[in-house]
């Protein structure tokens, strides 16, 4: 369903899962989140994401980037903070997304804090992360 980008088909599958009493575990939940988000239903994607909270960085990245795409930078940053509290390690995609969000929000202090964290984790030489940092510093002036 996610590949065909058919929200209605995906909702039907989800309905069958629920009506058959299947347990939505991490793996199935991840697929449902992916399907809903890729079909443009961020509300249901987030609801399931919150129900299955897990350590899959790609799901955290998916949710953060989708919020950023619609200009919900605060929500994206909030997810990043929650991710950190849960001990989920970010990757270069995580950091490029959150840096762009802090820049869009004009949060220089928080941006610099994350910049230091990125350097500490060893992502300071990652091209995508460096490009995001440069773009943000230009934005900050």
N, C-alpha and C positions, 0 to 999 in steps of 0.2 A: 504493500500500500504506500509506503514512504517513497519508494522508487517511482511509482506512478503519480505521486503527488495527489492522491485521491483521498481527501479528508472523509468523504462519506463512506468509502470502502473501509477505511481505517476505523471509523467509528463503529461500523457493523462488526468488524473483527473484535474490537474491544468489548462490544456488547455481548458477543458470543462467549468471550472469555469470562466475563462477569456472570452471565446467566448459567454457565456450566460450573460455576463455583471454583474456577481455577485460581490458584494463588499467584498473585503478581509478584514474582521474586525479582531480584536485581536484574537478571538477564532479560526477562520479559518486560519488565518495567523500562529498561533502557531502550528497548525496541519501540515501546509505546511512546516514550518521550520523544525519541527521534522522529517517529511518524508524525506526531502532532505538531512538533515544531517545524518540520520540513513542509508540512501542509498549511502552515500559517496560523495554527491554533496554539498560541503561546500560553493562553490561560490553562487549557487542559494539560499541555506539556509540563507546565510548572507545577500543577497540582500533583501529577504523577511523580515528577522529579522530587518534590518535597516528601512524598510518601515513601519513596525508595532510597532516600539519601544514601549515597554510596561514595566509594573512593575512585570512581571512574572519571579521570580528569577530562576525557573527551565530552562527557555529559555536562560537566561544570562549564567547560569552554563553550559548548553549544548554547547553553542557557545565557551565559554572559554575553556572547557575541550577538545573539538574537535581541537581547535587551538593548545593547549598544546600537544595533541597526535601526531600531525604532526611536532612538534618542532617549531611552530610559537608562541614562548613564549611572544614576544613583543606584538603581536596582542592580545593575551589573557590578558596581563596586561593592554593594551589599553582599552579593553572592560571593565575590572574591574574599571578603572578610570572613564570611561563614565558612568558606572552603578552608581558609587558614586555621580557623578555630577547630575545625574537624580533623586537621592534620593531613589534608589532601595536598600533595605536592603539585605545584603548577609546572607548566612547561613553557616553552617559548611562545606558544600561541596564547596561553593564559596571560603572560606578561605584556605582550603587544596589545592585547585587548584592554587590559586594565590601565595601562599607561595612556592609551587613547582616551579612555573614559575620564581619567583624572585631568588630562589636558582639556577635554571638552568642558569639564566642570570648573576649570580654572583653579584647581586645588594644588597649588605649588608645593605646600608643605607635605601633603600626603604623597604627592608624586615623588618628591625627593626621598621620602622614607622608603617607598617601594623601589626606587632606583638603587638605594643602598642595599636593600634586601636582595635585589636581582644580582648585584655584584657579589654579594656574600655567597649566593647559590651557584655562582659560576656562569651565569647567562650574559655577562657583560661583553662577551665577544660574539654573541649570536647576532648575525646580520639583521634579522627581522626586529629583534629587540632593540638593537642599537639604532636602527632607522626610526623606530617609534620614539625612542628617547630624544633623538635629534629633532624630529618633527615637533615634539611637545615643547622642547626648550625654545625652539623658534616661535612657537605659539605664545609662550609665556613672555618672550621678549628678552 
